[in-house]
Amino acid sequence: MPVSVVVLTFNESRRLRDCLESVRWADEIVVVDGFSTDDTVAIAKEFTGKVLLSDRLGPQNPGGFSDQRNFALQNVSSPWAFFIDADERCSPELAAEIQKMVADEPAHGVTACQVRRKEFFFGVYSPHSHGIGSLVRLVRTGQVRWNDRAVHEGIETSGTVLQLQGMLLHHSKDSIADYLATQNRYTSLEVEELVKQNSPLLRRPLFESFRTFCNMYVYKGAYREGAFGLIMSVFMASYTFQTWTKHWELEMKAGRIPATNPRFRVLEFAAARLRAVWTTLRPPRQE
């Protein structure tokens, strides 16, 4: 049973070639590009004649990645579609497992499969700060659709979801600047979801941010990764806090909360006390 590989792209000329090399085994490769301004489309055409242009990730479309994935599903020719990002690589073991599964599956009612993903950030393998997660990437066309989340989207299906053991290799972000730019975009999308779901403003943002830090650095063991683990733990705590600040900004501008919240006066008091202590302890200024 044939399998189509789908890659969503936008300005991915640096990473796309290695991704497409890893999926040459597929019966069809479909690249859905968001009108890249670099050589992404030219590189894609070296591997496939099916390169589609779609701007469903634009600012006027709240569906985001989900709409782009559903658009891709409508344009594949195979009964199965395997989604892979431009910064990912399909291991030979995963490729063999996918081909075996679709050949053996028809009688079992499986409509989607999760695959495992091994994380690399800035070229560093992160077994503790990120570990090996699972996410749906192989879906049966016509029986699955991506949900309406603007970020960290999932699927909707009434069939069985199977867990595969093969591995995707995720080479995420070439630099810290790249990571922070993505974090800024994703936190904005997270707030869109919170507003859409009419979620209340987080009541304890500092505590929740600290808990996020402790979860990664202590519980998951990111401290074992040295400076890298510390950096990633702080970044994840910042993700929580940034999401709250952007949500707070929207609520404040809409007039639903005051700009100065009495609940944070305790922090003002603590800051004043710390300032007084620092004034006493700091060394005298050299004239």
Secondary structure per residue as TSV (DSSP state, phi and psi in degrees):
chain	resnum	aa	ss	phi	psi
A	1	M	-	360.0	126.5
A	2	P	-	-71.7	156.3
A	3	V	E	-129.3	132.7
A	4	S	E	-100.2	138.7
A	5	V	E	-101.7	133.8
A	6	V	E	-118.1	130.8
A	7	V	E	-126.6	124.2
A	8	L	E	-93.1	132.9
A	9	T	E	-135.4	154.6
A	10	F	S	-160.3	112.0
A	11	N	S	51.0	58.0
A	12	E	-	-116.0	30.9
A	13	S	T	-62.2	-28.5
A	14	R	T	-71.4	-29.4
A	15	R	T	-117.1	-12.9
A	16	L	H	-66.6	-39.6
A	17	R	H	-59.3	-46.0
A	18	D	H	-63.7	-36.1
A	19	C	H	-62.7	-50.1
A	20	L	H	-67.8	-31.7
A	21	E	H	-61.0	-32.9
A	22	S	T	-78.4	-9.1
A	23	V	T	-122.1	25.2
A	24	R	T	-63.1	-18.4
A	25	W	T	-68.9	-16.6
A	26	A	S	-70.1	153.1
A	27	D	S	-73.2	-25.8
A	28	E	E	-151.3	140.2
A	29	I	E	-117.5	125.8
A	30	V	E	-118.3	120.6
A	31	V	E	-107.5	122.8
A	32	V	E	-108.4	109.9
A	33	D	E	-107.0	140.3
A	34	G	-	-91.7	43.8
A	35	F	-	62.5	60.9
A	36	S	-	-63.8	152.1
A	37	T	S	-106.6	3.0
A	38	D	S	-109.6	-152.1
A	39	D	S	-91.6	17.6
A	40	T	H	-56.0	-49.4
A	41	V	H	-64.0	-41.8
A	42	A	H	-61.9	-41.7
A	43	I	H	-65.6	-43.0
A	44	A	H	-60.0	-37.7
A	45	K	H	-71.0	-14.0
A	46	E	T	-71.3	-21.2
A	47	F	T	-110.0	-23.1
A	48	T	-	-155.1	150.6
A	49	G	S	-92.3	0.9
A	50	K	-	-107.9	80.5
A	51	V	E	-114.7	113.4
A	52	L	E	-107.1	141.1
A	53	L	E	-102.1	128.8
A	54	S	-	-150.9	130.5
A	55	D	-	-106.2	39.4
A	56	R	T	-75.8	1.3
A	57	L	T	-100.3	4.9
A	58	G	S	-69.4	168.3
A	59	P	T	-66.2	-20.2
A	60	Q	T	-87.9	1.0
A	61	N	-	-118.6	108.8
A	62	P	T	-72.1	-11.1
A	63	G	T	-72.3	-27.2
A	64	G	T	58.3	-134.8
A	65	F	H	-61.5	-33.6
A	66	S	H	-61.3	-45.6
A	67	D	H	-63.2	-38.8
A	68	Q	H	-65.7	-38.9
A	69	R	H	-69.4	-41.8
A	70	N	H	-66.0	-36.4
A	71	F	H	-61.0	-42.6
A	72	A	H	-62.3	-41.3
A	73	L	H	-59.1	-32.6
A	74	Q	T	-73.9	-8.9
A	75	N	T	-122.0	16.4
A	76	V	-	-97.5	153.3
A	77	S	-	-100.3	-9.9
A	78	S	S	-100.6	158.8
A	79	P	S	-71.1	-16.2
A	80	W	E	-124.9	141.2
A	81	A	E	-125.8	128.6
A	82	F	E	-109.2	116.5
A	83	F	E	-92.8	130.7
A	84	I	-	-139.6	140.4
A	85	D	-	-87.3	159.2
A	86	A	T	-63.9	-23.6
A	87	D	T	-95.2	16.0
A	88	E	E	-114.6	158.4
A	89	R	E	-130.0	136.6
A	90	C	E	-89.8	119.9
A	91	S	-	-70.1	152.1
A	92	P	H	-57.1	-34.6
A	93	E	H	-64.9	-41.5
A	94	L	H	-67.8	-40.6
A	95	A	H	-58.7	-45.2
A	96	A	H	-65.5	-38.9
A	97	E	H	-67.3	-39.6
A	98	I	H	-62.5	-46.9
A	99	Q	H	-64.1	-37.9
A	100	K	H	-68.4	-40.4
A	101	M	H	-64.3	-45.7
A	102	V	H	-70.4	-23.7
A	103	A	H	-76.6	-33.3
A	104	D	H	-96.6	-13.0
A	105	E	-	-77.6	-32.6
A	106	P	T	-42.9	-30.6
A	107	A	T	-88.3	0.1
A	108	H	S	-108.6	-0.6
A	109	G	-	70.9	21.8
A	110	V	E	-78.6	130.3
A	111	T	E	-115.4	-10.8
A	112	A	E	-157.4	157.1
A	113	C	E	-135.3	137.2
A	114	Q	E	-88.2	145.0
A	115	V	E	-120.9	156.9
A	116	R	E	-89.3	150.7
A	117	R	E	-133.6	128.6
A	118	K	E	-97.6	127.0
A	119	E	E	-99.0	132.5
A	120	F	E	-126.7	128.8
A	121	F	E	-122.4	127.6
A	122	F	T	56.1	30.9
A	123	G	T	82.4	2.7
A	124	V	E	-104.8	126.6
A	125	Y	E	-70.6	131.4
A	126	S	-	-121.6	76.1
A	127	P	T	-69.1	-24.3
A	128	H	T	-100.6	-48.8
A	129	S	T	-67.5	-30.4
A	130	H	T	-122.1	-29.9
A	131	G	-	67.0	-157.9
A	132	I	E	-117.4	111.2
A	133	G	E	-100.4	174.3
A	134	S	E	-125.4	139.8
A	135	L	E	-151.5	150.1
A	136	V	E	-73.2	126.4
A	137	R	E	-135.6	-21.3
A	138	L	E	-107.6	122.0
A	139	V	E	-134.8	152.0
A	140	R	E	-89.6	122.6
A	141	T	T	-65.7	142.5
A	142	G	T	85.9	-12.1
A	143	Q	S	-122.2	1.4
A	144	V	-	-140.0	143.3
A	145	R	E	-137.7	154.7
A	146	W	E	-83.6	141.5
A	147	N	-	-74.0	-175.2
A	148	D	S	-94.3	12.5
A	149	R	-	-67.2	139.0
A	150	A	S	-75.0	-24.6
A	151	V	S	-145.9	151.4
A	152	H	S	53.4	50.0
A	153	E	-	-70.6	157.4
A	154	G	-	-130.3	-169.0
A	155	I	E	-114.3	162.6
A	156	E	E	-122.2	122.9
A	157	T	-	-157.8	150.4
A	158	S	S	-100.4	0.6
A	159	G	S	-92.8	-170.6
A	160	T	E	-86.6	136.9
A	161	V	E	-106.6	120.8
A	162	L	E	-101.2	143.8
A	163	Q	E	-96.1	121.1
A	164	L	E	-94.3	159.7
A	165	Q	E	-103.3	-14.2
A	166	G	E	-64.0	165.0
A	167	M	E	-121.3	133.8
A	168	L	E	-90.2	141.7
A	169	L	E	-105.9	114.4
A	170	H	E	-103.3	106.7
A	171	H	E	-97.7	81.2
A	172	S	E	-90.8	129.6
A	173	K	-	65.7	124.0
A	174	D	S	-87.4	-18.1
A	175	S	S	-153.3	166.0
A	176	I	H	-65.6	-37.5
A	177	A	H	-60.6	-40.9
A	178	D	H	-63.8	-41.9
A	179	Y	H	-62.4	-45.5
A	180	L	H	-67.3	-34.7
A	181	A	H	-64.0	-42.3
A	182	T	H	-65.9	-40.7
A	183	Q	H	-61.6	-39.8
A	184	N	H	-61.8	-41.4
A	185	R	H	-69.1	-44.3
A	186	Y	H	-67.7	-36.7
A	187	T	H	-65.3	-34.4
A	188	S	H	-65.0	-40.3
A	189	L	H	-67.6	-36.5
A	190	E	H	-60.1	-41.9
A	191	V	H	-65.9	-36.9
A	192	E	H	-57.5	-41.7
A	193	E	H	-65.5	-41.0
A	194	L	H	-62.8	-41.9
A	195	V	H	-67.9	-41.8
A	196	K	H	-62.4	-35.3
A	197	Q	T	-90.4	3.0
A	198	N	T	55.8	41.4
A	199	S	-	-76.9	142.2
A	200	P	-	-70.7	157.3
A	201	L	-	-66.4	137.1
A	202	L	-	-56.8	128.9
A	203	R	S	-82.5	-29.6
A	204	R	-	-128.2	70.7
A	205	P	H	-63.0	-39.3
A	206	L	H	-67.9	-41.8
A	207	F	H	-64.3	-44.6
A	208	E	H	-66.1	-36.8
A	209	S	H	-65.6	-42.1
A	210	F	H	-65.1	-38.3
A	211	R	H	-65.5	-37.9
A	212	T	H	-60.9	-43.8
A	213	F	H	-60.8	-48.7
A	214	C	H	-64.1	-36.6
A	215	N	I	-60.8	-43.1
A	216	M	I	-80.5	-46.3
A	217	Y	I	-74.8	-39.2
A	218	V	I	-98.7	-58.0
A	219	Y	I	-66.9	-46.6
A	220	K	S	-79.5	-16.3
A	221	G	-	86.5	28.5
A	222	A	G	-64.0	-18.8
A	223	Y	G	-59.8	-23.5
A	224	R	G	-69.6	-15.2
A	225	E	G	-95.7	12.5
A	226	G	H	66.0	-139.5
A	227	A	H	-60.8	-37.5
A	228	F	H	-60.2	-44.7
A	229	G	H	-64.1	-38.0
A	230	L	H	-64.7	-44.7
A	231	I	H	-60.4	-47.1
A	232	M	H	-67.6	-34.2
A	233	S	H	-66.9	-41.6
A	234	V	H	-65.4	-40.4
A	235	F	H	-62.2	-40.3
A	236	M	H	-68.4	-38.0
A	237	A	H	-63.6	-38.7
A	238	S	H	-64.4	-34.9
A	239	Y	H	-59.1	-45.5
A	240	T	H	-61.6	-45.1
A	241	F	H	-71.1	-39.2
A	242	Q	H	-62.2	-40.7
A	243	T	H	-61.2	-42.4
A	244	W	H	-64.2	-44.0
A	245	T	H	-61.6	-39.9
A	246	K	H	-71.1	-35.1
A	247	H	H	-66.4	-44.0
A	248	W	H	-58.8	-41.8
A	249	E	H	-61.2	-43.8
A	250	L	H	-64.8	-43.1
A	251	E	H	-65.7	-38.8
A	252	M	H	-68.0	-44.2
A	253	K	H	-67.7	-26.4
A	254	A	T	-82.0	-4.7
A	255	G	T	79.5	15.7
A	256	R	S	-89.0	-17.4
A	257	I	S	-138.8	153.7
A	258	P	-	-75.2	154.5
A	259	A	S	-65.5	-35.3
A	260	T	S	-107.4	114.6
A	261	N	-	-97.8	121.3
A	262	P	G	-57.2	-25.5
A	263	R	G	-64.9	-18.0
A	264	F	G	-98.6	7.0
A	265	R	H	-63.5	-30.0
A	266	V	H	-61.6	-33.5
A	267	L	H	-70.0	-36.2
A	268	E	H	-62.3	-41.8
A	269	F	H	-63.3	-45.8
A	270	A	H	-62.4	-40.2
A	271	A	H	-64.4	-39.7
A	272	A	H	-63.6	-41.9
A	273	R	H	-64.9	-41.7
A	274	L	H	-64.6	-37.5
A	275	R	H	-64.4	-39.6
A	276	A	H	-65.1	-42.1
A	277	V	H	-64.0	-43.7
A	278	W	H	-63.2	-38.9
A	279	T	H	-60.9	-35.5
A	280	T	H	-74.3	-37.5
A	281	L	H	-92.0	-24.0
A	282	R	S	-64.6	147.7
A	283	P	-	-67.9	152.1
A	284	P	-	-65.9	146.0
A	285	R	-	-70.6	134.7
A	286	Q	-	-84.9	122.2
A	287	E	-	-78.7	360.0
